[in-house]
């Protein structure tokens, strides 16, 4: 694979799983606050499309085994400044 190629999220997760398995490590787990911070780019885009935090929570629950509330999304959402740092 060339350095300039990109990898999908699925490929990254498979690589991480292989490394953790080889190292004898358990599956990585995240607190809700950290998870919401990780998906804040996607939350931002859905909010821009007019989705509420309740609707976003429903999308998460319908698409995965993850249960997160609108209140948790609101409380732990990481703003673009927090995710990407200040550009000043």
C-alpha positions in Angstrom: 0.0 0.0 0.0 1.3 3.4 -0.9 1.7 6.0 1.9 -0.8 8.3 0.1 -3.5 5.7 0.1 -6.2 6.0 2.7 -7.7 3.3 4.9 -11.2 2.8 5.9 -12.5 2.8 9.5 -13.2 -0.9 9.2 -9.6 -1.6 8.1 -8.2 0.5 11.0 -10.4 -1.4 13.4 -9.3 -4.7 12.0 -5.6 -3.7 12.3 -6.1 -2.5 15.9 -7.8 -5.8 16.8 -5.0 -7.8 15.3 -2.4 -5.8 17.2 -4.4 -6.1 20.5 -4.9 -9.9 19.9 -1.2 -10.3 19.2 -0.3 -8.4 22.4 -2.8 -10.4 24.5 -4.9 -7.3 25.3 -8.6 -7.2 25.8 -11.0 -5.4 23.6 -10.6 -1.6 24.0 -13.6 0.0 25.7 -14.5 3.7 26.0 -16.4 5.7 28.6 -19.5 7.4 27.1 -17.9 10.9 27.5 -14.8 9.7 25.4 -17.0 8.0 22.9 -19.2 11.1 22.3 -16.0 13.2 22.0 -14.7 10.7 19.3 -17.9 11.0 17.2 -18.3 14.8 17.6 -17.3 15.4 13.9 -20.3 13.3 12.9 -22.6 14.9 15.5 -21.6 18.3 14.2 -22.5 17.4 10.6 -25.9 15.9 11.7 -26.7 19.0 13.7 -25.9 21.1 10.7 -28.4 19.0 8.8 -31.0 19.9 11.4 -30.9 16.8 13.5 -31.6 17.1 17.2 -29.5 15.3 19.8 -32.5 13.0 20.4 -32.5 12.0 16.7 -28.7 11.5 16.8 -29.0 9.3 19.8 -31.7 7.3 18.0 -29.4 6.9 14.9 -26.6 5.6 17.2 -28.9 3.1 18.9 -30.5 1.9 15.7 -27.1 1.4 14.0 -25.2 -0.2 16.8 -25.5 -1.7 20.2 -24.4 1.6 21.8 -27.0 3.3 24.0 -26.3 7.0 24.5 -28.8 9.7 25.5 -29.4 13.1 24.0 -28.3 14.5 27.4 -25.0 12.6 27.2 -24.4 13.9 23.6 -25.1 17.5 24.7 -22.9 17.2 27.8 -19.9 15.5 26.1 -20.0 16.9 22.6 -16.5 18.2 21.7 -16.6 21.5 19.9 -14.5 22.0 16.7 -12.1 24.1 18.8 -11.6 21.3 21.3 -11.3 18.6 18.6 -8.9 20.5 16.3 -7.3 23.1 18.6 -7.3 26.9 18.2 -5.9 28.2 14.9 -4.9 31.5 16.3 
